[in-house]
Amino acid sequence: MLRIALRFISYDKAKSIGVVLGIVISTFLVGQQTGIFLFLTGAMSSLVDNTRTDLWIVDNKTTNVNALGLIDVRVGRQLESIPGVRKAYPYVVAGAIARFEAGQSAPIQIIGVQPPDFRGGPWRLVKGGLFDLLEEGAVSIDVFERQNLNGAGMGTGFEINGRRAYVAAETRGVRGFGGIFMFTTVSRAREFGEIPSHKASAFLVEVLPGADLQAVRNRINASIFGVRAWTKKDFSRATVSTVLATSGIALSIGTLIVFAVIAGMIIIGLTMYSAAVDRLRDYGTLKAIGADNGYIRRLIMTQALILGIAGYGIAVFFIESFRNGIAKSGILFEFSPEIKIGFLVITILIALAGAAFAMRRISRIEPASVFRA
């Protein structure tokens, strides 16, 4: 059957190429939108996902790391009295305005972490080091945000909320959702962000080796009023769910993916239907020599599978080219093996759904039709 399917494919190269192109376009659009979605959801939860901590402690109304409230620093001492807690590190996130000598300004998120552990960032350092942030006015920037920060680089001086700052470290790909990250120490973040010294945005809790993480979380939630303890995984999921629920991102990207799949099915279905109509006598001949409708359907499905796999291979090349291309502008994401398998499954389903148009037409052919003039 494979040999016959290949002969049918090669019989009309133009239509076969049309089917492959339809598959390539549809699969590429699905991959493109999936990649953008992965980048956006990764940016939403990047502070959580890249922080070295066992538990996040935030106020009990917060479900989004990008919108942290303020809690009293005395909570830190309470946390360290809970059985199983080794250390609680204060963490500060504040909105601010960065102003440069040329007059350009940009909204930023100043993030304060506790030295010398520097839990909470920065990560992916490419220039400078964590201890360089101890210098007066020192902050980090990301290399992909330079264009938004008047071309700032190592040593560049500027102002944050009217206070002098300078770039002491650079990261690569440390980007947030709707804000430019600048890391510094907790005390300097309070100063830049005008946050009282007795307040923090969160606490990062390290549990004792061997301690039951879920049990420690439950003790904190039961013992300390006004705060809630989250595991990294749960807080990351809650952040993404909250942002998606309050924005149109999931709906808009999901709609584009659905339309890409439907468009692919229509293009492939019409092309394969046209090709099948052109070869009615060939299919009729197969029926005349004993092939039943089941054999004909399997033959058409085999053609669809061959074309689908060929289209998938080409589409993956373009998807990876797209991913590598936009990575140069700081839009970084990776496709997991499960997602790549998902792309293949979608591609095959698109090809088979398109083949269904042709199968319905061919199944009604009478074998005697090949003997009519």
Secondary structure, 3 states (H helix, E strand, C coil): CHHHHHHHHHHCHHHHHHHHHHHHHHHHHHHHHHHHHHHHHHHHCHHHHCCCCCEEEEECCCCCHHHCCCEECHHHHHHHCCCCEEEEEEEEEEEEEEECCCCCEEEEEEEEECCCCCCCCCCCEEECCHHHHHCCCEEEEEHHHHHHHCCCCCCCEEEECCEEEEEEEEECCCCCCCCEEEEEEHHHHHHHHCCCCCEECEEEEEECCCCCHHHHHHHHHHHCCCEEEEEHHHHHHHHHHHHHHCCCHHHHHHHHHHHHHHHHHHHHHHHHHHHHHHCHHHHHHHHHCCCCHHHHHHHHHHHHHHHHHHHHHHHHHHHHHHHHHHHCCCCCCCCCHHHHHHHHHHHHHHHHHHHHHHHHHHCCCCHHHHHCC
